[in-house]
Amino acid sequence: MITPNSTVYYTSGPFVQEARFLAYDRDCCVLQTPLGTLKIRKGRVFTTEEATERGLLNSGAKARIQEAFAV
């Protein structure tokens, strides 16, 4: 179970994006992204550990994601 305000990663097409988890809403997760609030299916949201295990965060990917969404 993901806790509120934790950092998560979600897949959107071929991309992996970083977001802040806000809450569950039935079969979806509500996330805060740099572009606003997003509701996405639970199966597409991963903790840092899960994303690493699945190979979604290969060397340097996390740094590139953070750099792309730096405000």
N, CA, C and O atoms as a Tinker XYZ file with bonds, in Angstrom:
   284  protein
     1  N      0.836000   -1.178000    0.000000    73     2
     2  CA     0.000000    0.000000    0.000000    64     1     3
     3  C      0.885000    1.247000    0.000000    63     2     4     5
     4  O      1.869000    1.324000    0.736000    81     3
     5  N      0.532000    2.187000   -0.808000    73     3     6
     6  CA     1.292000    3.425000   -0.933000    64     5     7
     7  C      0.741000    4.428000    0.076000    63     6     8     9
     8  O     -0.471000    4.555000    0.246000    81     7
     9  N      1.641000    5.132000    0.738000    73     7    10
    10  CA     1.221000    6.108000    1.741000    64     9    11
    11  C      1.126000    7.506000    1.121000    63    10    12    13
    12  O      1.860000    7.824000    0.186000    81    11
    13  N      0.220000    8.337000    1.645000    73    11    14
    14  CA     0.077000    9.697000    1.116000    64    13    15
    15  C      1.394000   10.477000    1.172000    63    14    16    17
    16  O      2.189000   10.314000    2.098000    81    15
    17  N      1.604000   11.311000    0.183000    73    15    18
    18  CA     2.783000   12.174000    0.030000    64    17    19
    19  C      4.072000   11.432000   -0.298000    63    18    20    21
    20  O      5.149000   12.025000   -0.244000    81    19
    21  N      3.986000   10.149000   -0.635000    73    19    22
    22  CA     5.203000    9.434000   -1.019000    64    21    23
    23  C      5.454000    9.618000   -2.516000    63    22    24    25
    24  O      4.528000    9.867000   -3.288000    81    23
    25  N      6.698000    9.494000   -2.903000    73    23    26
    26  CA     7.077000    9.606000   -4.304000    64    25    27
    27  C      6.763000    8.290000   -4.999000    63    26    28    29
    28  O      7.120000    7.216000   -4.515000    81    27
    29  N      6.095000    8.387000   -6.132000    73    27    30
    30  CA     5.754000    7.216000   -6.931000    64    29    31
    31  C      6.122000    7.487000   -8.382000    63    30    32    33
    32  O      6.439000    8.614000   -8.762000    81    31
    33  N      6.073000    6.433000   -9.178000    73    31    34
    34  CA     6.314000    6.541000  -10.612000    64    33    35
    35  C      5.131000    5.925000  -11.321000    63    34    36    37
    36  O      4.611000    4.897000  -10.886000    81    35
    37  N      4.700000    6.535000  -12.400000    73    35    38
    38  CA     3.594000    5.981000  -13.170000    64    37    39
    39  C      3.984000    5.921000  -14.630000    63    38    40    41
    40  O      4.789000    6.716000  -15.114000    81    39
    41  N      3.392000    4.953000  -15.324000    73    39    42
    42  CA     3.681000    4.806000  -16.738000    64    41    43
    43  C      2.603000    5.516000  -17.543000    63    42    44    45
    44  O      1.416000    5.462000  -17.224000    81    43
    45  N      3.051000    6.171000  -18.577000    73    43    46
    46  CA     2.158000    6.877000  -19.495000    64    45    47
    47  C      2.708000    6.627000  -20.888000    63    46    48    49
    48  O      3.634000    7.301000  -21.338000    81    47
    49  N      2.123000    5.647000  -21.562000    73    47    50
    50  CA     2.680000    5.234000  -22.850000    64    49    51
    51  C      4.071000    4.681000  -22.618000    63    50    52    53
    52  O      4.261000    3.854000  -21.727000    81    51
    53  N      5.047000    5.118000  -23.400000    73    51    54
    54  CA     6.410000    4.613000  -23.223000    64    53    55
    55  C      7.198000    5.354000  -22.138000    63    54    56    57
    56  O      8.369000    5.051000  -21.908000    81    55
    57  N      6.571000    6.309000  -21.481000    73    55    58
    58  CA     7.269000    7.148000  -20.508000    64    57    59
    59  C      7.001000    6.715000  -19.077000    63    58    60    61
    60  O      5.949000    6.160000  -18.758000    81    59
    61  N      7.981000    6.983000  -18.223000    73    59    62
    62  CA     7.841000    6.783000  -16.785000    64    61    63
    63  C      7.966000    8.169000  -16.160000    63    62    64    65
    64  O      8.958000    8.869000  -16.360000    81    63
    65  N      6.947000    8.549000  -15.405000    73    63    66
    66  CA     6.905000    9.885000  -14.815000    64    65    67
    67  C      6.935000    9.779000  -13.295000    63    66    68    69
    68  O      6.437000    8.810000  -12.722000    81    67
    69  N      7.516000   10.770000  -12.654000    73    67    70
    70  CA     7.537000   10.835000  -11.194000    64    69    71
    71  C      6.375000   11.698000  -10.728000    63    70    72    73
    72  O      6.026000   12.684000  -11.378000    81    71
    73  N      5.778000   11.326000   -9.602000    73    71    74
    74  CA     4.659000   12.087000   -9.048000    64    73    75
    75  C      4.620000   11.891000   -7.538000    63    74    76    77
    76  O      5.373000   11.095000   -6.977000    81    75
    77  N      3.732000   12.628000   -6.902000    73    75    78
    78  CA     3.494000   12.507000   -5.466000    64    77    79
    79  C      2.114000   11.866000   -5.289000    63    78    80    81
    80  O      1.121000   12.352000   -5.829000    81    79
    81  N      2.065000   10.774000   -4.527000    73    79    82
    82  CA     0.803000   10.074000   -4.305000    64    81    83
    83  C     -0.043000   10.865000   -3.309000    63    82    84    85
    84  O      0.447000   11.283000   -2.260000    81    83
    85  N     -1.325000   11.068000   -3.649000    73    83    86
    86  CA    -2.238000   11.783000   -2.756000    64    85    87
    87  C     -3.224000   10.851000   -2.070000    63    86    88    89
    88  O     -3.356000   10.887000   -0.847000    81    87
    89  N     -3.926000   10.009000   -2.844000    73    87    90
    90  CA    -4.966000    9.144000   -2.260000    64    89    91
    91  C     -5.394000    8.077000   -3.252000    63    90    92    93
    92  O     -5.086000    8.144000   -4.442000    81    91
    93  N     -6.114000    7.090000   -2.728000    73    91    94
    94  CA    -6.762000    6.093000   -3.578000    64    93    95
    95  C     -8.188000    6.557000   -3.862000    63    94    96    97
    96  O     -8.831000    7.165000   -3.006000    81    95
    97  N     -8.674000    6.271000   -5.056000    73    95    98
    98  CA   -10.057000    6.553000   -5.435000    64    97    99
    99  C    -10.562000    5.343000   -6.205000    63    98   100   101
   100  O    -10.413000    5.258000   -7.424000    81    99
   101  N    -11.167000    4.401000   -5.467000    73    99   102
   102  CA   -11.628000    3.128000   -6.020000    64   101   103
   103  C    -10.479000    2.370000   -6.661000    63   102   104   105
   104  O     -9.557000    1.958000   -5.956000    81   103
   105  N    -10.501000    2.171000   -7.979000    73   103   106
   106  CA    -9.444000    1.434000   -8.682000    64   105   107
   107  C     -8.362000    2.343000   -9.236000    63   106   108   109
   108  O     -7.580000    1.930000  -10.092000    81   107
   109  N     -8.312000    3.555000   -8.764000    73   107   110
   110  CA    -7.345000    4.532000   -9.278000    64   109   111
   111  C     -6.530000    5.145000   -8.142000    63   110   112   113
   112  O     -6.890000    5.062000   -6.968000    81   111
   113  N     -5.430000    5.758000   -8.536000    73   111   114
   114  CA    -4.614000    6.542000   -7.615000    64   113   115
   115  C     -4.716000    7.998000   -8.050000    63   114   116   117
   116  O     -4.722000    8.309000   -9.241000    81   115
   117  N     -4.796000    8.873000   -7.069000    73   115   118
   118  CA    -4.796000   10.306000   -7.348000    64   117   119
   119  C     -3.374000   10.796000   -7.087000    63   118   120   121
   120  O     -2.846000   10.644000   -5.986000    81   119
   121  N     -2.766000   11.382000   -8.109000    73   119   122
   122  CA    -1.370000   11.810000   -8.036000    64   121   123
   123  C     -1.249000   13.306000   -8.281000    63   122   124   125
   124  O     -2.042000   13.900000   -9.011000    81   123
   125  N     -0.237000   13.901000   -7.654000    73   123   126
   126  CA     0.094000   15.298000   -7.918000    64   125   127
   127  C      1.324000   15.299000   -8.818000    63   126   128   129
   128  O      2.380000   14.793000   -8.437000    81   127
   129  N      1.186000   15.860000   -9.997000    73   127   130
   130  CA     2.291000   15.940000  -10.955000    64   129   131
   131  C      2.650000   17.413000  -11.152000    63   130   132   133
   132  O      1.903000   18.289000  -10.714000    81   131
   133  N      3.762000   17.697000  -11.793000    73   131   134
   134  CA     4.117000   19.087000  -12.061000    64   133   135
   135  C      3.070000   19.815000  -12.914000    63   134   136   137
   136  O      2.995000   21.044000  -12.900000    81   135
   137  N      2.275000   19.054000  -13.645000    73   135   138
   138  CA     1.261000   19.667000  -14.505000    64   137   139
   139  C     -0.129000   19.682000  -13.874000    63   138   140   141
   140  O     -1.079000   20.144000  -14.506000    81   139
   141  N     -0.270000   19.192000  -12.651000    73   139   142
   142  CA    -1.558000   19.186000  -11.978000    64   141   143
   143  C     -1.899000   17.824000  -11.402000    63   142   144   145
   144  O     -1.052000   16.933000  -11.331000    81   143
   145  N     -3.152000   17.677000  -10.991000    73   143   146
   146  CA    -3.622000   16.438000  -10.391000    64   145   147
   147  C     -4.038000   15.455000  -11.478000    63   146   148   149
   148  O     -4.635000   15.834000  -12.486000    81   147
   149  N     -3.710000   14.184000  -11.253000    73   147   150
   150  CA    -3.969000   13.139000  -12.239000    64   149   151
   151  C     -4.573000   11.930000  -11.535000    63   150   152   153
   152  O     -4.148000   11.570000  -10.437000    81   151
   153  N     -5.554000   11.310000  -12.160000    73   151   154
   154  CA    -6.125000   10.060000  -11.653000    64   153   155
   155  C     -5.752000    8.971000  -12.651000    63   154   156   157
   156  O     -6.050000    9.072000  -13.841000    81   155
   157  N     -5.088000    7.917000  -12.144000    73   155   158
   158  CA    -4.584000    6.869000  -13.028000    64   157   159
   159  C     -4.802000    5.502000  -12.371000    63   158   160   161
   160  O     -4.813000    5.389000  -11.145000    81   159
   161  N     -4.975000    4.474000  -13.197000    73   159   162
   162  CA    -5.202000    3.121000  -12.668000    64   161   163
   163  C     -4.067000    2.664000  -11.764000    63   162   164   165
   164  O     -2.900000    2.968000  -12.012000    81   163
   165  N     -4.424000    1.927000  -10.705000    73   163   166
   166  CA    -3.442000    1.442000   -9.728000    64   165   167
   167  C     -2.329000    0.614000  -10.373000    63   166   168   169
   168  O     -1.178000    0.679000   -9.943000    81   167
   169  N     -2.667000   -0.155000  -11.391000    73   167   170
   170  CA    -1.693000   -1.020000  -12.043000    64   169   171
   171  C     -0.592000   -0.278000  -12.771000    63   170   172   173
   172  O      0.396000   -0.889000  -13.181000    81   171
   173  N     -0.739000    1.020000  -12.941000    73   171   174
   174  CA     0.271000    1.815000  -13.640000    64   173   175
   175  C      1.086000    2.691000  -12.699000    63   174   176   177
   176  O      1.888000    3.511000  -13.147000    81   175
   177  N      0.882000    2.517000  -11.384000    73   175   178
   178  CA     1.575000    3.322000  -10.374000    64   177   179
   179  C      2.483000    2.408000   -9.555000    63   178   180   181
   180  O      2.054000    1.351000   -9.092000    81   179
   181  N      3.749000    2.819000   -9.376000    73   179   182
   182  CA     4.743000    1.996000   -8.712000    64   181   183
   183  C      5.517000    2.796000   -7.678000    63   182   184   185
   184  O      5.795000    3.979000   -7.873000    81   183
   185  N      5.862000    2.140000   -6.573000    73   183   186
   186  CA     6.768000    2.760000   -5.605000    64   185   187
   187  C      8.160000    2.785000   -6.233000    63   186   188   189
   188  O      8.384000    2.178000   -7.280000    81   187
   189  N      9.075000    3.473000   -5.608000    73   187   190
   190  CA    10.448000    3.530000   -6.119000    64   189   191
   191  C     11.049000    2.129000   -6.200000    63   190   192   193
   192  O     11.719000    1.786000   -7.175000    81   191
   193  N     10.803000    1.323000   -5.167000    73   191   194
   194  CA    11.347000   -0.035000   -5.138000    64   193   195
   195  C     10.761000   -0.889000   -6.264000    63   194   196   197
   196  O     11.492000   -1.609000   -6.943000    81   195
   197  N      9.448000   -0.808000   -6.460000    73   195   198
   198  CA     8.801000   -1.577000   -7.525000    64   197   199
   199  C      9.287000   -1.136000   -8.902000    63   198   200   201
   200  O      9.526000   -1.970000   -9.776000    81   199
   201  N      9.433000    0.165000   -9.092000    73   199   202
   202  CA     9.900000    0.678000  -10.380000    64   201   203
   203  C     11.329000    0.219000  -10.665000    63   202   204   205
   204  O     11.670000   -0.101000  -11.804000    81   203
   205  N     12.153000    0.189000   -9.630000    73   203   206
   206  CA    13.533000   -0.267000   -9.794000    64   205   207
   207  C     13.564000   -1.755000  -10.142000    63   206   208   209
   208  O     14.296000   -2.166000  -11.042000    81   207
   209  N     12.775000   -2.561000   -9.433000    73   207   210
   210  CA    12.720000   -3.999000   -9.693000    64   209   211
   211  C     12.254000   -4.305000  -11.112000    63   210   212   213
   212  O     12.729000   -5.262000  -11.725000    81   211
   213  N     11.343000   -3.516000  -11.634000    73   211   214
   214  CA    10.805000   -3.734000  -12.982000    64   213   215
   215  C     11.697000   -3.130000  -14.070000    63   214   216   217
   216  O     11.409000   -3.266000  -15.259000    81   215
   217  N     12.772000   -2.467000  -13.662000    73   215   218
   218  CA    13.685000   -1.886000  -14.636000    64   217   219
   219  C     13.186000   -0.581000  -15.235000    63   218   220   221
   220  O     13.690000   -0.137000  -16.266000    81   219
   221  N     12.203000    0.031000  -14.599000    73   219   222
   222  CA    11.679000    1.295000  -15.111000    64   221   223
   223  C     12.625000    2.456000  -14.831000    63   222   224   225
   224  O     12.594000    3.476000  -15.519000    81   223
   225  N     13.465000    2.289000  -13.815000    73   223   226
   226  CA    14.413000    3.340000  -13.446000    64   225   227
   227  C     15.832000    2.844000  -13.685000    63   226   228   229
   228  O     16.536000    2.473000  -12.746000    81   227
   229  N     16.242000    2.842000  -14.936000    73   227   230
   230  CA    17.600000    2.407000  -15.228000    64   229   231
   231  C     18.571000    3.539000  -14.909000    63   230   232   233
   232  O     18.144000    4.618000  -14.498000    81   231
   233  N     19.834000    3.315000  -15.088000    73   231   234
   234  CA    20.856000    4.290000  -14.712000    64   233   235
   235  C     20.577000    5.654000  -15.324000    63   234   236   237
   236  O     20.492000    5.803000  -16.543000    81   235
   237  N     20.439000    6.633000  -14.464000    73   235   238
   238  CA    20.240000    8.004000  -14.912000    64   237   239
   239  C     18.815000    8.376000  -15.252000    63   238   240   241
   240  O     18.524000    9.558000  -15.431000    81   239
   241  N     17.922000    7.418000  -15.346000    73   239   242
   242  CA    16.537000    7.724000  -15.731000    64   241   243
   243  C     15.861000    8.611000  -14.694000    63   242   244   245
   244  O     15.170000    9.566000  -15.048000    81   243
   245  N     16.056000    8.300000  -13.423000    73   243   246
   246  CA    15.422000    9.101000  -12.369000    64   245   247
   247  C     15.923000   10.540000  -12.423000    63   246   248   249
   248  O     15.134000   11.474000  -12.282000    81   247
   249  N     17.207000   10.725000  -12.622000    73   247   250
   250  CA    17.764000   12.079000  -12.701000    64   249   251
   251  C     17.200000   12.826000  -13.900000    63   250   252   253
   252  O     16.918000   14.020000  -13.803000    81   251
   253  N     17.031000   12.144000  -15.028000    73   251   254
   254  CA    16.461000   12.791000  -16.227000    64   253   255
   255  C     15.005000   13.171000  -15.995000    63   254   256   257
   256  O     14.558000   14.229000  -16.438000    81   255
   257  N     14.261000   12.305000  -15.296000    73   255   258
   258  CA    12.858000   12.606000  -15.015000    64   257   259
   259  C     12.766000   13.825000  -14.111000    63   258   260   261
   260  O     11.982000   14.736000  -14.379000    81   259
   261  N     13.562000   13.854000  -13.038000    73   259   262
   262  CA    13.529000   14.971000  -12.111000    64   261   263
   263  C     13.948000   16.266000  -12.812000    63   262   264   265
   264  O     13.363000   17.321000  -12.567000    81   263
   265  N     14.947000   16.191000  -13.672000    73   263   266
   266  CA    15.418000   17.371000  -14.389000    64   265   267
   267  C     14.332000   17.881000  -15.344000    63   266   268   269
   268  O     14.137000   19.091000  -15.463000    81   267
   269  N     13.635000   16.985000  -16.015000    73   267   270
   270  CA    12.613000   17.381000  -16.961000    64   269   271
   271  C     11.435000   18.064000  -16.280000    63   270   272   273
   272  O     10.786000   18.921000  -16.880000    81   271
   273  N     11.151000   17.692000  -15.024000    73   271   274
   274  CA     9.997000   18.265000  -14.337000    64   273   275
   275  C     10.381000   19.256000  -13.246000    63   274   276   277
   276  O      9.543000   19.617000  -12.419000    81   275
   277  N     11.624000   19.696000  -13.233000    73   275   278
   278  CA    12.050000   20.677000  -12.231000    64   277   279
   279  C     11.302000   21.986000  -12.438000    63   278   280   281
   280  O     11.145000   22.475000  -13.557000    81   279
   281  N     10.852000   22.527000  -11.330000    73   279   282
   282  CA    10.102000   23.779000  -11.404000    64   281   283
   283  C     10.953000   24.910000  -10.894000    63   282   284
   284  O     10.506000   26.057000  -10.870000    81   283
